[in-house]
Amino acid sequence: MKILMFGTTGQVATEVLRRVPAGVTVEAIGRDVVDLADAKACADLVMGADADVILNAAAWTAVDKAETEEAAAMAVNGAAPTAMARAAARRGLPFLHISTDYVFDGTGAHAFKPTHPTAPLGAYGRTKLAGEHGIHAAGARHVILRTSWVFSAHGTNFLKTMLRLGATRESLNVVADQIGGPTPASAIADACLAIAAALASGHSGGTYHFAGAPDTSWADFARAIMATANLPCTIHDIPSSAYPTPATRPLNSRLDCTTTETDFGIRRPDWRAAITDIVKELS
């Protein structure tokens, strides 16, 4: 199986490249090859690709910055994946795209099913939802995989921030009223490789959810990080209102991943085990 993957240095793309199984080749396309804000250039790459599956693991992920630069975020998160999917449709190639829990409004205490009505709270969510709509309309056989709270040993993420701050602070205030499933990038990479194989074998596609288990708060996630790393940093619970950000974060990021396990045999990963692995890797 040959995969053309948009993304090289992001958390998921990095893990995909580390975890490519035997019999699979991945051609990774970074910003040095194509400007992700150039939808036509992205489509042209798909049109000329020697690939069985197209994987879009690239995105504008600066959630707060998107509030003031929505047009730029829309080019990367909306127009580019739409153009990729249209080109994939013309080629008859399946398309796999990573999306986000931010397409929901975060209300209630239920786990959002893939079929739940979308209602993003901010610019980032709107741009990601625009990409989803464009992919649906493109006509390619596709999977949209929504995930949440991604962390790894690479790039910038909550776990690495907590390790850095926890090494120098006696205590930290962390939001406790936002609930979701922290998701290891390594597990997302494995899921993408498995889903790509299913698509290459004729799977009909659809929209799916994939998030770590068990659901938790940012504050409890931080406590688990400190405990695993043996850092004597106390975590104090605070409400979201005490930590204002330009973009409103959803209070409920729980994702119902039942159909992902049913259709692909992919179970929710235990984020606590992943913390242990990442702390070992970083040390």
Secondary structure, 3 states (H helix, E strand, C coil): CEEEEECCCCHHHHHHHHCCCCCCEEEEECCCCCCCCCHHHHHHHHHCCCCCEEEECCCCCCCCHHHCCHHHHHHHHHHHHHHHHHHHHHHCCCEEEEEEHHHCCCCCCCCECCCCCCCCCCHHHHHHHHHHHHHHHHCCCEEEEEECCEECCCCCCHHHHHHHHHCCCCEEEEECCCEECCEEHHHHHHHHHHHHHHHHCCCCCEEEECCCECCEEHHHHHHHHHHHCCCCCEEEEECHHHCCCCCCCCCEECECCHHHHHHHCCCCCEHHHHHHHHHHHHC
